[in-house]
Amino acid sequence: MMLNEQEARELLARYGIPLNESRAASSAAEAAEAARHIGFPVAVKALSGKIVHKSDLGLVELNATNPGEVILAAGRILSVAREIDPAAGVLVSAMAPPGVEVIVGGKRDPQFGPIILFGLGGIFVEIFRDISVRVAPVDRAMAMDMIDDVKGYAVLKGARGRKAVDLEALAGILVAASRLMMERDEVLELDMNPVMAYGKGAIAVDARALVRD
């Protein structure tokens, strides 16, 4: 069973993984109220465990800057999403500042048990397949080795005049993901893509979790 994104976020938060603020809503009016509470700009996304590839279906709106834009976005998304899942809602999330996108994930391998993966995130994970993998448990030293292993390490260290990202913060998220996978046997897969990495800190802005029925 796939958790909806808010449920996945609540699971991550229990393990100390930092996330951008988000609120679930069941109507366009509730979405606008959630956005007022969070502060603009916001992203509006379909919220359903039955809808995985939201962007591919046009069920994500970014950078809504006022309540009217949120109401229009949420109304459109709910109309489409509820044709797939009548119980679908929307998730309103604070827009994260630009940063370096990485992916952190976990999977329960039949042979090795829980494994943790790290790589460049966003579209790059699909294009470059630049991923490092370790069998859990992953401690901080192993996490730093995972980060160092990816071919895109130079990007994280600040290549071509870019600022280096906070590698310790990324290592902390990897260690937390490892602990989650070790302690929660019902979690079969975990996906944070992207995690936005900054000069100081890092936050997960999208979360997906597959659990046993």
LINJOBEL-V551189 format. One record per run of one state. SS is the DSSP state (H for helix, E for strand, L for the rest). FROM is the first residue (numbers start at 1). LEN is the number of residues. If there is no record, write none. Layout:
BEGIN
ss | from | len
SS | FROM | LEN
SS | FROM | LEN
END
This chain:
BEGIN
ss | from | len
L | 1 | 1
E | 2 | 1
L | 3 | 2
H | 5 | 10
L | 15 | 4
E | 19 | 1
L | 20 | 2
E | 22 | 4
L | 26 | 2
H | 28 | 11
L | 39 | 3
E | 42 | 6
L | 48 | 7
H | 55 | 3
L | 58 | 2
E | 60 | 5
L | 65 | 2
H | 67 | 18
L | 85 | 4
E | 89 | 6
L | 95 | 5
E | 100 | 10
L | 110 | 3
E | 113 | 8
L | 121 | 3
H | 124 | 5
L | 129 | 2
E | 131 | 5
L | 136 | 4
H | 140 | 10
L | 150 | 3
H | 153 | 5
L | 158 | 1
H | 159 | 3
L | 162 | 5
H | 167 | 17
L | 184 | 3
E | 187 | 11
L | 198 | 4
E | 202 | 3
L | 205 | 3
E | 208 | 4
L | 212 | 2
END
